[in-house]
Amino acid sequence: MARRTLKGGAMLAPLPPALVSVGTEERANLITIGWTGITATIPPSTYISVRPERFSHRLLMENGEFVIHLASEDLAPAVDFCGMYTGEKVDKFEKCALTKAKSTYVSCPTVEECPVAIECRVREVKNMGSHDVFFADILGVSVDEKLFDENGKIHLEWAHLIAYMHGEYFALGKKIGKFGYSATKSEKGGVKGKVASHKTKKPSSRSAPEKTLSKTKKAHRKGERK
Ligand SMILES: Cc1cc2nc3c(=O)[nH]c(=O)nc-3n(C[C@H](O)[C@H](O)[C@H](O)COP(=O)(O)O)c2cc1C
């Protein structure tokens, strides 16, 4: 395919636009975080990257704990709001009509309305330039009861989670496979077979509509500013 090479930028997508609670129950705050991920399975660990000038950075340094919340579609306006205003001036819980619930392992609150809450304790802080990375252990996870089926299997797809991609929010689409499904498929042809369904797709399935092309450069810059 023909490609355009751009200068290095924060192009990784999609990401969860996480609603992160910081501080203590008495002085809690919410910050939207796009730069997050898993660092290890054992022990379960994660990170959030936070600019030092954020009010939340101060609370994180003081308290050393946070809760990452995954957001469903109906919470998208709250996610955006918490990424626009500082908790130094507004009570984001109050403004977004979000409820503070007691967390199990950490002193900062869980957001009652969020389907998944990941309770974390900071292990190390490392500066990576514009952002400080808060590496943390995942002490516990709480999940909305409604997402469990009768066999105890968790169905995150029932939560209608949102994705953040290059400055924009998206609803997740259809399920297209499960972990290891390509291996199951290739059993028929053994290791000799090719895993190449992308070869049978029409190229147009990856093309942008004509009118959005001119905005690409602007969006690239916008998506880097978090
Ligand atoms: C979708 C989205 C993702 C964001 N990701 C980050 C991030 O990863 N790190 C960061 O420091 N700020 C990020 N921000 C900006 C902060 O959420 C924003 O500056 C917020 O108002 C800070 O709140 P505080 O001053 O109460 O801490 C993001 C904002 C949005 C809307």
The ligand as an SDF file (V2000), in Angstrom:
LIG
                    3D

 31 33  0  0  0  0  0  0  0  0999 V2000
   -9.6650   11.8880   26.0300 C   0  0  0  0  0  0  0  0  0  0  0  0
   -8.6590   12.5840   26.9170 C   0  0  0  0  0  0  0  0  0  0  0  0
   -7.4990   11.9390   27.2700 C   0  0  0  0  0  0  0  0  0  0  0  0
   -6.5650   12.5670   28.1120 C   0  0  0  0  0  0  0  0  0  0  0  0
   -5.4270   11.9000   28.4540 N   0  0  0  0  0  0  0  0  0  0  0  0
   -4.5460   12.4870   29.2970 C   0  0  0  0  0  0  0  0  0  0  0  0
   -3.3830   11.7610   29.7270 C   0  0  0  0  0  0  0  0  0  0  0  0
   -3.1650   10.6140   29.3620 O   0  0  0  0  0  0  0  0  0  0  0  0
   -2.5400   12.3920   30.5770 N   0  0  0  0  0  0  0  0  0  0  0  0
   -2.7510   13.6840   31.0370 C   0  0  0  0  0  0  0  0  0  0  0  0
   -1.9410   14.2110   31.8140 O   0  0  0  0  0  0  0  0  0  0  0  0
   -3.8470   14.3780   30.6350 N   0  0  0  0  0  0  0  0  0  0  0  0
   -4.7530   13.8020   29.8080 C   0  0  0  0  0  0  0  0  0  0  0  0
   -5.8730   14.4810   29.4150 N   0  0  0  0  0  0  0  0  0  0  0  0
   -6.0780   15.8530   29.9200 C   0  0  0  0  0  0  0  0  0  0  0  0
   -6.5960   15.8930   31.3610 C   0  0  0  0  0  0  0  0  0  0  0  0
   -7.6320   14.9630   31.5640 O   0  0  0  0  0  0  0  0  0  0  0  0
   -7.1180   17.3250   31.6700 C   0  0  0  0  0  0  0  0  0  0  0  0
   -6.0640   18.2400   31.5850 O   0  0  0  0  0  0  0  0  0  0  0  0
   -7.8430   17.4410   32.9850 C   0  0  0  0  0  0  0  0  0  0  0  0
   -8.6320   18.6040   32.9640 O   0  0  0  0  0  0  0  0  0  0  0  0
   -6.9120   17.4860   34.1750 C   0  0  0  0  0  0  0  0  0  0  0  0
   -7.6920   17.5550   35.3220 O   0  0  0  0  0  0  0  0  0  0  0  0
   -7.1320   17.9740   36.7610 P   0  0  0  0  0  0  0  0  0  0  0  0
   -6.5440   19.3650   36.5970 O   0  0  0  0  0  0  0  0  0  0  0  0
   -8.3450   17.9730   37.6240 O   0  0  0  0  0  0  0  0  0  0  0  0
   -6.1050   16.9900   37.1470 O   0  0  0  0  0  0  0  0  0  0  0  0
   -6.8080   13.8800   28.5820 C   0  0  0  0  0  0  0  0  0  0  0  0
   -8.0100   14.5300   28.2310 C   0  0  0  0  0  0  0  0  0  0  0  0
   -8.9310   13.8900   27.4090 C   0  0  0  0  0  0  0  0  0  0  0  0
  -10.1970   14.5930   27.0450 C   0  0  0  0  0  0  0  0  0  0  0  0
  1  2  1  0
  2  3  1  0
  2 30  2  0
  3  4  2  0
  4  5  1  0
  4 28  1  0
  5  6  2  0
  6  7  1  0
  6 13  1  0
  7  8  2  0
  7  9  1  0
  9 10  1  0
 10 11  2  0
 10 12  1  0
 12 13  2  0
 13 14  1  0
 14 15  1  0
 14 28  1  0
 15 16  1  0
 16 17  1  0
 16 18  1  0
 18 19  1  0
 18 20  1  0
 20 21  1  0
 20 22  1  0
 22 23  1  0
 23 24  1  0
 24 25  2  0
 24 26  1  0
 24 27  1  0
 28 29  2  0
 29 30  1  0
 30 31  1  0
M  END
$$$$
